[in-house]
Amino acid sequence: MKIVAVCGMGIGTSVLLKMNAEKALRALGKDADVEAADIGTARGAARTAEVVLTSAELAPELGDVPAKVVIIDNFMDVAEITEKLTPLVS
């Protein structure tokens, strides 16, 4: 499974989201390729991903992508990320 973690301007916040998504996946006993991207790069990456993790503000900017777009309210909250990934990776 490929997951793209998306932030707006640069790579800092998306790397944080990527790391927390990897923690959530480990807790679930699942393996996935998690990639960090800015919004510009994410539009292309989301075409080959199964899941995109991003904020409510950025989700509409992705456009029409085949990936499941998951809104994360708090990129620091591993419990929230785990909860939202659980139905997608089971």
PyMOL commands that set and color helices and strands:
alter all, ss='L'
color gray80, all
select helices_A, chain A and resi 12-28+39-45+59-62+78-89
alter helices_A, ss='H'
color red, helices_A
select strands_A, chain A and resi 2-7+33-38+51-54+68-71
alter strands_A, ss='S'
color yellow, strands_A
deselect
rebuild
show_as cartoon
